[in-house]
Amino acid sequence: MKPIEFWKMSGSGNDFILIDNRDEGIREEEMSRLVERTCRRRTSVGADGVIFVAGSAKYDFGWRYFNADGGEVEMCGNGGRCVSRFAFLKEIAGAKMTFETLAGPVSAEVNGRVVKVLMPKPGIASMDMDLELQQGWKSCDFVNTGVPHVVVDVADLANHPVREQGRAVRYHNRFSPEGTNANFMTKIGPDRLAVRTYERGVEDETLACGTGAIASALVASIRGMVASPVRVKTMGGEELAIHFQREGHSFNEVWLEGNTSIIYEGRLNHEAL
């Protein structure tokens, strides 16, 4: 196997491996195994997911996004911001672009390290989910922001058992068989939230989750806790900005904005697989 050129990038703590696969050098049947092996930390590159840039007949480019477990999912907000900067710097697209995802077309704007993406229209939020409230829960809601998210308002986020409760929510029968992501949030200031997320497919808490930050902001706005734009502090310490228009439990023009970082460029050797 020829070495595979890639970039390692971070979007507010979410880290990704990005590969330009417009020449289809990596075949579809090879993707899942490659993702699962290269996302292993310590023995390979290590990442929350892998993004393959693909060609598109209608838009600037397409993408295939895979979580670390090798499963393909529709959308990833921070991954969308990283791939947008990647595409701009690689001259695949201009500073304003639209790319194709399984969740629908996504528009983006690149301004240096700061990237904002116009997300696909979220589903209508379901408030007061019929899940039994666990210790420390104040409320439990649900919204699909490209991928499914449960949002729980908690009293003590810093000491909350995110991994244990997140895993229980992720595999709850209510969301079988695909499962869901689980977010735990608290208000920390005017129009500011702190959020911790257990991500489906990574199967652990991550330092940030763009679609989870959006889900938390939307649910919190329905509950009267915040108004657009909402600043969300991630577990990694960085902040994301979520802009939106709300009509009841429905939302339009949802933008996710924040910093991106290029960690390094490399060539993946077959021994890493």
N, C-alpha and C positions, 0 to 999 in steps of 0.2 A: 504494500500500500504506500502510495506517495504521501509525504507529510502534508497535513491539512493546515492551511493558514487560518488563523483565528485572532480575534480580539477578545480580551477579557475586560468587561465594563461593569460599572456599578451605578445603579440608580437609587440614590439615597439609602444604600445598604443592601438592596437586592442585587446580587451579582449574577452575571450572565456570560456565557460563551457565545460569540457571534461569528457566524461563518457565511461568507458570500457563496451561495450555492446556485447562482443563476445559470451556471453551466451544467447543473444537475450531475456534478461529479460524485456526489453522495446520493446513492439511490434511495428511494423511499423506504424500501425494506431494510435498509441499513441504519436508518436514522435512530430508531428507538434504542437499539443496542449501543450505538455510539454515544448517545446522550447518557444512558445509564452508567456507562463506564467512565466517561470523561467528567461527569459531575461528582464523582467520588472525591472526597477531600483526603489529602495526604498521599493517596496513591495515584492521583491524576490531577487534572487542572483544578477541579472543585468548583461548583457553582450551584445556584438555585435552579437554573434551567439553561437550555440551549436554544438559540434563535438561528434559523436558517433563512437567509434572504433568498427569495425566489423571484422569478420573472412574473410579470402580470400583463395581460393584454389590455386591461382597462385603466390601471393606475401606475404610479411611478415604480412600484415593485410589490411583491407579495411577501408574506412571511409564513413560516411554520414554527410554532412555539411548543416546546416540550418541557415539562417539569423534570426535575432531577430523577424521578423514578422511571423515566422513559415514556410517560403517557403524554399524548398531545392534548392541549386544551385550547379553547377558543381565543382567550385574551389574557394579557398581562400588562397592566398599566405602566409599571416602571420599565418593563421590557420594551414596551412600545416607545417610551422616551429614549431608551438607549439605542434601539435600532434606527430611530430617526436621525440621531446625531451620527451614527455609524454611516448611514446612507448618504448624509450630507458630506461628511469628510471624505468618503470614498467616491464622491461625485456620481452617485447613483441617482440622486435627486437634489433639487434645490433646497433653499432654506425653508420654503413652504412646500409641503408634499402631502400626498394621500397614498396610503398603502393598504393592501388587501389582507384581511384576516378572516378566520372562520366566523367571527362575530359580526362581520360587515366591514365596510371601508372605514379607515381611521385617518383623520387629518392631523398634521403636526406642524409646529413652527420651531425652528432652531435659532437660538440667539446665544452664541457662545456655548458655555456649558449648560445654560438653562434651556430646557426643552419643555414645551407644553403640547399635549395631545388632546384632541377632541374625541371623546370616547363614544362608542356606540350607545344609543339610547338605552338607559337602564330599564329593567322591568318595574312594574308597580310594586312599591314596598308593601310587605305584609307585616303589620304591627302586632305585638303581643302574641308571638308564636306559642303554640300549645305544647311547648317543651316544659317539663317540670323545672321550676327555678331552683338552681343550685346555690350553694353557699356563696355569698358575696354578690349575687346577681340582683340588680334593681329592675331590669327589663330585658326582654329578648325579642328581637325583630329580625326580619329577613329581607334582602333585596338582591337581585341578580344584576351585577354591573359588568356583564360580559361573561362572568363566571359567578357561581352562587356564593353568597356570604351571609352567615348569621352574624348579627351584631348584638353584643351584650354590654349594657351599661353596668359598671362595677364600682364598688365603693373604694377599693384600695388596689389600684392597678399595679403599683410597684411590687406588691407582695402577692399578687393573684397567681394561682396555679394554672398558668396559661397552657402549659404542655399537657397536663393531665385532663383538664376540662376541655381544652381544644380538641384533643384526640377523641373524647367521648362525643362531642358535638359532631365532629367530622364523620364519624361512623354511626351516628344515630339512625335508627330505622326510618325516621321521618324523611331522610334524604337519600335513602337507598335506591338504586345501587351506586350511583355516581359519587355520592358524598357531597360535602360542602366545606368551605373554608369557615374558620371561626375567628371573630374579632372581639377583643375586649377593650372597651374605651372608657375614658373619663374626661370630664370638662376641666381644663386647666386655666382658662381665661376667657375674656370676651371673644367669641368666635374662634376659640382654640380648643383642640382636643389632643389627647395623647392616646395612641392606639398600639396594641400588641396583637399580632396575628399568628395563628396556627394555620399553615398553608397545606391544603390538600396537594398531594403529589411530591412535596418536599418532606411531608410527614414530620414536621417540627415547627417550632416558632422561627420566624425569619426576622431579619433586622428591619425590614420594611415590606409593605405590600401595597401597590398603587390602587388596585381595584378594591382592596380592603379598606384603605383610607377613604376612598370615595364612598363606599357603602356606609361607613361609620358617619361621615359628614352628612350624607343624605338622610339617614335615619335620625341623627341628632337634630337636623333642621326640622323634621316633622314633629319631633318632641318639643320644639321650641327652645332648644338649648343653644343653637347657633344660627347664623345667617350667612349667606354667600357674600364674599369668599371666606372659606374656612381654612385655617392653618392647622395642619395635623403633624404633631411631633411623633416621629417613628422611634422604634426601639434602638435604632442605630444613632439616634441623636439629631438627625437632619429633619427639616420640615418640608412638607409638601403643601401646595396650595390647591384647593379644589374650588372651582367656580361653577355655578349652575343656576338654572332657572327652575322654579318649583311651582307646580299647580296641584295642590292637595298632596296626594301620595305619588304623583307622577313628576318626572324631571326631564328637562331638555337642556341642550347646550352645556353638557358636562365636560369641563376641561380639567386635566391634571397637569400641574406644573411643578418643576423642581430641578435640582442640579443633577448632572450626570458626570461620571468620572471614567476616563480611560485608564485602566490599571496597567495593562501591557499588551503588546502584540507578540504572537508566537507561532510556532509550527508544531502541530500535534504529531508526535511520532507513534508508530504502530505499537510500540512497547507500552504506551499509556493505555492501550485498549486490551 
